[in-house]
Amino acid sequence: MMPEGKEFFVSYTGADNKWAEWIAWILEEAGYTTLIQAWDFKAASNFVLKMQSSATDTSRTVAVLTPDYFKSAFTQPEWAAAFADDPKSEHGRLIAVRVADFEPPGLFKAIVYIDLVGLDEIAAKEKLIKSVGSIVTGKRLKPDSKPVFPEAKLSVIHAPFPGTTANSKQFLHNLPFNPNPFFTGRDKMLDNLHVALQQKATAAITQPQAVHGLGGVGKTQLAIEYAWKFQADYDAAFWAGASSSAELHARIAMLATVLNLTEKDVKEQEIKVQAVMGWLQSHNRWLLILDNADTKEVQDAILTILPPGLYGHTIVTSRIADWPVGYNDLVVSILPEDAAK
């Protein structure tokens, strides 16, 4: 007899069995109950009847969206039952999860899907659980950390330093904003940061500089201003948000496009991350800014992702004061009132 009272029925076609089982596993790992053909449809059972009861006896149907899903004769009745019970998607009866890069046809054009395309396993798991949790509880998907300022667009920019001639050497960067003409009161900190990084560079070993302090005291601005003020020391400067492990990996992967690497168009995020790390290992005169690394999880991710023996400079902005011995520490304090005016 088919188990009753399960929360999620995973609807998929045989070609996508691996994705379906991964999704079911992650949901059950998070404490939900699932019903999936690969695990629950026993031999000699009536497939059509079990498919019918699965779609109607579970609380929600998870549709694993790929082009093959819409070619199958059996998947439409599975998701149609959930859609009929909730045609306005007010109760989340039908949950669409896109795992292939294509545009879902028909009625699915109007359904907001959970998009896992292009994510690595860590990021995909995090997105799936957060999205499903939001549907089940009705809570908003507000992030835990402040979003990146909208002007911080990751794009390839070849720009000379402001004030130099058009024939000056081009500077590869994706810094999120231009030099701030009103930046003041931090000259000594910029010089201290410069001295610390340059001393380590002469040893041809990257010793990342952790810039930590309270939120809102200018860590990000300090790091970006450093990149602009000492641009002559670098051929390239890269910025990557690091508010979570998932964002860190995603932003590092996006640098493959900034660098125009061969791997920039591959779907596997980790391949792009490794390609970027390979570029950093084989080049010098670069600056990498990892921004808002404020949790132990992200700190561990940074220590794992950055290979030893790099020949460039890395600045980590963080609220965490406890960084490893290899990280020179610069504490950012609140500006005096007269400097802040």
HELIX and SHEET records of a PDB file:
HELIX    1   1 GLY A   14  ASP A   16  5                                   3    
HELIX    2   2 ASN A   17  GLU A   29  1                                  13    
HELIX    3   3 GLN A   37  ASP A   40  1                                   4    
HELIX    4   4 PHE A   47  ASP A   57  1                                  11    
HELIX    5   5 PRO A   67  PHE A   70  5                                   4    
HELIX    6   6 THR A   75  ASP A   85  1                                  11    
HELIX    7   7 GLY A  106  ALA A  110  5                                   5    
HELIX    8   8 GLU A  121  THR A  137  1                                  17    
HELIX    9   9 ASP A  187  ALA A  201  1                                  15    
HELIX   10  10 LYS A  219  LYS A  229  1                                  11    
HELIX   11  11 GLN A  231  ASP A  233  5                                   3    
HELIX   12  12 SER A  245  VAL A  258  1                                  14    
HELIX   13  13 THR A  262  ASP A  265  5                                   4    
HELIX   14  14 GLN A  269  GLN A  281  1                                  13    
HELIX   15  15 LYS A  296  ILE A  305  1                                  10    
HELIX   16  16 GLU A  337  ALA A  340  1                                   4    
SHEET    1   A 5 THR A  34  ILE A  36  0                                        
SHEET    2   A 5 PHE A   8  SER A  11  1                                        
SHEET    3   A 5 ARG A  60  LEU A  65  1                                        
SHEET    4   A 5 LEU A  94  ARG A  98  1                                        
SHEET    5   A 5 ILE A 114  ASP A 115  1                                        
SHEET    1   B 7 ILE A 157  HIS A 158  0                                        
SHEET    2   B 7 LEU A 172  HIS A 173 -1                                        
SHEET    3   B 7 ALA A 236  GLY A 241  1                                        
SHEET    4   B 7 ASN A 284  ASP A 291  1                                        
SHEET    5   B 7 TYR A 311  SER A 318  1                                        
SHEET    6   B 7 GLN A 209  HIS A 212  1                                        
SHEET    7   B 7 ASN A 328  VAL A 331  1                                        
END                                                                             
